[in-house]
Amino acid sequence: MPQTTFADVDRATEYLYALPRGGKSVGLARATALFETLGSPQDQIRSVHVAGTAGKGSISAFLSSILTAHGLRVGAHMSPHVRSILERFQISGQPISEATFIEAVTSIAPAVTHLRKSAMGAPTFFEVANAIAFHHFSSTFVDYSVIETGIGGLLDATNTITRADKLAVIGRIGLDHTDLLGDTVAQVAHHKAGILPAGGHGIVLRPHQSSVHAVLLNAARTRRCTLTEVGNNDAVTTVTPEGTVLHLDGADYPLGLPGHHQGNNALLALRAAEQLSARDGWDLDPDAVHRGLSGASLPGRFQRQVVRGREVILDGAHNPIKFAALVDTFRAVYPGQRATWVLAMKGDKDPHGAIAAIAPVAERVVVTRVPDGETDPLTAWRLAEVARTTSLPVTTVDDPHEALDIALAMSDGPVVVSGSFMLLSAIEDGIDVLPHEGLTELPT
């Protein structure tokens, strides 16, 4: 079979983007078959598996940063990406190199071709992205991999990890992807709980709803999985324009990711690090924990930057939980202010929940589309109509760069770009974004 070769990152990325985004539902069978062709790399390394409706990216970033600060070599598989596909595959906090990415895609392409000819059909983009991460992490001998689920958990391609020592971490659970996970929070929780390892250990954020808590406890009992629960009020945080600080056990920990909600995410990551250190025989160092929590970073999470001399916040919030957290952080960082919002959302999201969350701090809304077919004119029209029911001034424009231009021209205050990570990617691809000189020394 001729070897597929790629001249550069763009060609390798185009190859991945040409793969199905959904594909025929075969549970975990197709992903398992793909990984088996590669020698089951997902089971060759100690892993932490992270799920949740909101916060799983932040938990993964905090944990990876804590472990890296302890001198450990850590692979992290994150999604989605904002600036570059390389962000999805990280070693000790840094995206893999272009050469490494090209080599990984080239190595995996024959297995993709083989599977494409089978009854299961071509693997999806996410399944192959998983394969790249697992293959690279196992071949470079990381101490731990931190693996973020895509959607749900039970049937997510990342749930092919079968090692008994897999550590599961489950963050905040709420409604999202209801077409796939169910239209009640308990049904969604059933999918999230699917990552709990049989005979292993899980760390979970204790849910507010008794029905969701029951789902997690029942899944743990069925799998004989012990649980560590983190209470919603266990993490006390202070959020100011100068940054976010977690107050824990008489110590203060500045956080690299801003917002009250990040306190729970940081605490879940810390509890995971404590579990790993106790289990695997290395010492948890308070100074390294401090460095890890303060050094954590993640694109598109209340990312404060300057665009043409104006302050802009880029945030990938796309469900009511995430919009509520974004608004809470905005109020703490910009007390008493309102913002002009640039919004674009996919058709399966909740426009009513988004507008209800932002309305109290919105001055006006500019509704746009992601220019890749992910949002159609009807989706944008619905979002604009919902915004108008709040009496907010609304402008609609197809091109996201023009939308940002209009937002900057309309308002003297901050501008928030949100609703989709793809919108953030489109915005960043077309503008010159520079760090805010006055914010470079502050947690973002």
N, C-alpha and C positions, 0 to 999 in steps of 0.2 A: 504494500500500500504506500503510495507516495506520501512523503512527509509534508504536512501543511506548514508553510513558513509565513512569517509576518515581517514586513519591512520596518515597521515602527509601531509605536503605541497606538496610533490612530487606526492602523489596519487591524491590530489585535482587538481593539475595542469594538470596531465595526463588526468583527466576527462574532463577538459575544452579543452585541445588540441585535444581531440577525436571528438569534435563537428565540424560541417561543417565550413569551412572558407568563403564560399560564400553562397551556398544554393539557393533554388528556389526563384526568385525575387517576393516578395509580397509587395513591398513598405515598409510602416511603419506598416502594419497590424500585422505581426508576433511579432515585438518588442512590439507594443501596447498591444497585447493579453498577452504576457509574463508579462509585467509590471502590467497589470490589475489584473492578478492572484495574484500578490504580493501587491495589494492595491495601484497601481499607485504611487510608492514612488518618481518618478521624479517630481511630482507636489506638493510635500509636503514641499519643501524647496526653498528658494530664490536662483536663479541660474544665473550665467553668462555663456553664451554659446559662444564658441570661434571657429572660422573657418578661413581657409586661406590655400593657397598652401604652403606657407612657413611662419614660425614664430609662429604658433598657440601654440606650446608647450612652447616656450619662453614667449609669452604673458601670458599664463596661469601660468607659474612659477613666473613671476614678480608680477602679480596680487595677487596670493595666498600669496606670501611673504609680499606684502604691507598690505594686510588685516590681516594677522597673526601678523605683527608688531604692529597693532592697538589693539591687544588683542582679536581679533575675532577668533572664531573657524571655520576653513575653510576646507571643503572637496574638493579635486581635483581629477578628473578622467583624467589620462594622457595616451597617447599611442604614439608609442610603448614603451615597456620597454627594458632596456639594460641588467641589471644584474639580476633582479628578477621580477617575475610577480607582486610582492607586490608593485612595484613602480607605478603601474597603479592606485592604490587606496591609496590616501594620506589624512592624517588629519593634518592640520597646518604644512605642509612641511615634514612630516614624513610618510613613508609607514606604512600601517596597520600591526599589528603583525601577526605572523603565525597562532596563535590560532584564531584570529578574522577572518582571511581569510578562514580557514577551516570551521568555524562556518557559515560564509556567504554562501559558496558554498553548505554546507549541507542544509541550509535553502531554497536555491533556487532550488536544484536538483528535488524535487517533481514537481515543476511547469514546469521544463524542460521536465520531463517524460510525463507530461500531454499534453504538446504542441506537443511533438514528435509523439503522437498518433493521432493528429488532421490532417486535410487536408493540413495545412500549413507546416507540417513537423517540424523536429528538429530546434530549434533556432541556430543561428551561434555563434561562439566563441565571436565575438564582441558584439552581442546582450546580451549574458549572462554576459559578463564582465560589460556592462552597468548596467544590473540588479544588479550585486554585488555592484557596486558603489552607485547606487541610493538607494538600500535597506539599505546599511550600513550608508550612510550619513543621511538618514531620521530617522533611528533608534537611531542614536547617537546625533541627534539634533544639527547639525552644523548651524552656522549663515548664511553662504553662501556655495554654491557648485560652483566650477569652472569646467566646462565640456568641454573638447576638442572633436571636431568632429573626426570621423575616416576618412572617404572619402567623400568629397563634403559637404553636409549639408542638402539639400532639402529632400533627401531620406535616410539620415544617421539615424541610430537607435537612436542617441542622440536627434534627432529633434522631439521626442515624448513629449518634455516638452511643456505644453500648458498654463502655468501660464502667465497672462497678464503682470506681472512685471519681466519677464525674460529679462535680458539685453544681447544683442548680440554684439559681437566684431568680426570684420572681418579684417584680416591682408592682407599681400601681396597675390595677385592672379596671377597665371601663369598656364602654361600647366603642367599637371600631371594626371595620371590615365585617359588618354584620351579615353581608351576603355569603361569607365563608365561615364565620365563626358562630353565628346565631344572633338572635335579636334580643337576648337577655344577658345581663352581666354574668349570671351563673353559667350560661352556655359558653360564654367567652372564657370564663375561668376554667371550665373543663379542658379547653384547648391549652391554656397556659400551664395548667397542672400536668399536662402530658409530658413535660420535660423532667419531672421528678424521677430520679434514678431508683430502680429496684434495689432495695437493700442499701441505699446510699443516704445522702444528706441533702437537704434543701434549706435555703434561707429565704423567707418570704416577708413582704410588707403586709402586716395584718390588715385585711380589708375592712371597710366600714360595714359592709352588708353582711348580715349573718348567713345568708344563702351562699354567698361567695366563699366565706370562711369555711362553711360546711363542705363545699366542693373541694377545697384545698386539703382539709383534714381527711376527708374520705379517700382522696387520691393517695395521700401519703400513707394512710393506714393500709390501703390495698396493696401498695408497692413496698410496704415495710420500710418506708423512708422516714428517717427522723427529721424533724423540722426545728429550725430556729426562727422565731417570729420577732420582727422588729415592729414596735408600735408606732402608729402615726404621730404620736406626741413625744417619742423618744428623742428625736432630733430637734434641738432648739437652735434656731438660726437668727442672725441679725442681718438684715439687708439694707444697705444705704447706698448712696451714689458712689461711695468709695469702695464698695465690694460686699461680698457675702462671707459671713463667718459662722462656722459651726461651733457651738459650745457643748462640750462633752466631757464628763468626768473631771470637771475643774480646769480643763484646758480649752484653748481657743484655736480653731483650725481654719484659717482662710481657705476658701474654696475657689478653684479656678473656673468653676461654672456658676453663674449667678442665679439667685432666686431662693425663696423659702423652700420650695419643693426639692431643691438640690440637697438639702440637709438629709432627707430620707434616702436619696440615692447614694450620697456619700457614706451614710451609716450602713446601708446594705453592703456596699463595697468593702467597708472596713470590717464588718462581721465576716464577710467571705474571706478576707485576708487572714483574719484571726483563725478561722477554721482551717485554712490551708497550712498556716504555720504550725498549729498544734498537731495536725495530722501528719505533716511531712517532715517535722523536726528541724525547722529553722526559726530563729527568733524574730519576733515583730519588734522593730525599732521605732520608738516614738518620733524621732527626728525624721526618719524615712517616711513614716505615715504623714507627717506634716508636709514634707516636700511633695509627696505623691498627691495629696489632696489639693494643695495649692497650685501644682503644676499641671493638673488635668485640663485638657482642652478638647473642644469638639466644634467643628464648623457648624454654623446655622443654629446655634443655641444662644439666643440673646447676644448676637455678635454685633458689637458696637463699632461702627466704622464711620469714616468721613467720605462722602461722595461730593466732589466739586464744592468743598468747603462747608458742607452741611452734614449734620449727624444723622446717620441712618442705622436702624436696628434690623438685622436680618435674622429671622427665626422661622424654622420649619414647622411650627405648630399647624396641625391639620385636623385635630379632633377637639371636642369641647374641653377635655381634661387639659390638653396642652395649651389651648387658648386661655383658659382660666389661669394657668401658671404664668403664661407670658404677660397677661394683664397685671397680675399681682406683682411681678417683677418690675414691670414698667412703672407702676405706681410708686414702688419703693425707690427706684433709681431717678425717676422724674416726678417728684411729688408735686401735685397740683397742676400738672401739665396735661395737655391733650396732644394727640398725634394725628397726622394724616396717614392712613393705612392704604398700602397697595396690596390687593388680595387676588389670589387665583386659587381655585380648588378643583380637585378631580370630581367627577360626577357622582362617585359613591360616598362623598363626604356630606357632612351635616351643615348646610349654610345657615340654618336658623340658630344652631348652637354657637357657631362662630360669631355671627353678628351680635347675638345677645351678650356674648362675653366681651367683645371689644367696644360696644356702643358707649359704655360709661366713660371711656377714655379716648374716644375717637372724635376728631374735629370734622373729618370728611373721609370718604372712601373712594379710592380709584380701583375699579374692578378690571382685571385683565385676564389673559389666557396664557397658558404655557404653550409655546410654539412648537409642539411636537405631537399634536393630535390627542394629548391626554385630557384636554378640556375642550369641549365643543362650544359653539356659540350659545346653545341652549343652557348649558351649565353656567356660563358667565352671566347670561340674562337672568337666570333664577337667583344667583347670588346678588346681583344688583337690585332686583325687585325686593328681596328680603331686606337689604340695607335701607331701601327707601321707606319701608314700613316703620323705621325708627326715626324718620324725619332727618336723617343724616344727608348732607349733600353727597350725591353720587355721580361719578364720572365713569364711563366705560370706554375702554380702548383695547384693541386686540394686542398690540405690541407691548411687551413688558418694559422695554427700555423707554418707550414713549410714555408709558404709565408712570415710571419713576420720574421722568422729566416733568410731567404735569404735577405730580405730588410735590416735588421740590419747589416748583414755581408757585404753588398755591398756598404753602404754609411757611410760617417763620419758625415753627417748632420742629421737633423730631419727626422723622418719617419711619414707619414700620413696614417692612416687606414680609409677608407671611402667607400661610395657607397651603404651601407645597414646597418641598425641597427642590422640586424641578423648577419652580419659579425662582428660587434663590440661585440655582445653577445658571439659569438663563440670564438673570440680572448680572451675576458676576462675570459671565462670559463676555458681556458687552460693555462694561464700564471699567474705568480705572479706579480701583478701590485702594485707598491708602489707610494705614493705621492712624487713629486719632492721636496726634502728638500729646494731648493732655491726658490720654487714657492708657498710654503704653505701660505705665508702672502699676496700673490698677487691675485687680481681677475683673475679667469681662463678664 
